[in-house]
Amino acid sequence: MGGLGLISAIDCNTDAVTNITIERVKSPTSLIIYTNSTQITINRIPKTVTYLHIQASGSTGNFLDLPSGLTYLNSNSTTGLIGNILAIKNTPLQTWYGQFNNNITGVLSDLPATLQTCHLYSCSGIDAASVAQLTAARDLRFYNLSFTEEEVDLIIDSIYQAVVADANHFTYAGPIVLQIGGTGGTINAAPSGIYQEATPPTTGKEKVYFLNHLASHAWAIVYNGGP
């Protein structure tokens, strides 16, 4: 019999497991460790894993040590996961829940182009930048990052410019969600201007209006105070 070598998925959700000799599982593709006391060092995770949920406060490691074939990553509140998101730029990641981790650093323009869903709120090390590379976007949440009005405008403008250049730049039929506001002390500033139709739009809110009212590949952008 193959024993542990035949196991393809490990789920330690809400149980009492506190230590895993992960090396004995030869080629797993799915690893789920959260809401318990389980801890794992990132560089011990087999490179065959494509689905990784490590919402465990004791897990530690660097983005450089993550499996390069990941398509799903939930590192919500895993503050022991550190590093720059540039390390995962060229991965096939489609979904990433990375909120509540101030040890993540980098710029939004280095997010993998394959991302469809990305939640990165309450991460003080993330800097605003173009998100035009996220052509497969469906659900983006970049709120509570203390972004200024200028930084929020920069993100919105990167989407607007991409759509003006090519109406099919973003491939999802829509609505494509962008939450770029938040609540509390780290809420992002509102975009500039007034939320209204304008030809051509020049302020952040006018561009939000334009994007939210597209006939196809429309957006559903929510910012501080509106729309």
HUQUI-V251055 format. One record per backbone hydrogen bond with DSSP energy under -1.0 kcal/mol. CO is the residue of the C=O (numbers start at 1). NH is the residue of the N-H. Records with the same first field share a line. If there is no record, write none. Layout:
CO = NH ; NH
This chain:
2 = 5
3 = 6
4 = 7
8 = 29 ; 30
10 = 32
12 = 15
20 = 22
21 = 24
22 = 25
29 = 50 ; 51
30 = 10
31 = 53
32 = 12
34 = 14
40 = 60
41 = 44
42 = 45
46 = 49
50 = 71 ; 72
51 = 31
52 = 74
53 = 33
54 = 56
55 = 35
56 = 59
60 = 42
61 = 82
62 = 65
63 = 66
67 = 70
71 = 94 ; 95
72 = 52
73 = 97
74 = 54
75 = 78
77 = 79
78 = 81
80 = 61
82 = 63
83 = 105
84 = 87
85 = 88
86 = 89
88 = 91
94 = 116 ; 117
95 = 73
96 = 119
97 = 75
99 = 77
101 = 104
103 = 83
105 = 85
106 = 127
107 = 110
108 = 111
112 = 115
116 = 138 ; 139
117 = 96
118 = 141
119 = 98
121 = 100
123 = 126
125 = 106
127 = 108
131 = 134
133 = 135
134 = 137
135 = 171
138 = 177
139 = 118
140 = 179
141 = 120
143 = 122
147 = 189
148 = 152
149 = 153
150 = 154
151 = 155
152 = 156
153 = 157
154 = 158
155 = 159
156 = 160
157 = 161
158 = 162
159 = 163
160 = 164
161 = 165
162 = 166
166 = 169
173 = 217
176 = 220
177 = 140
178 = 222
179 = 142
181 = 144 ; 188
184 = 187
186 = 146
192 = 205
194 = 196
203 = 207
204 = 208
205 = 209
206 = 210
207 = 211
208 = 212
211 = 214 ; 219
218 = 176
220 = 178
222 = 180
223 = 226
226 = 223
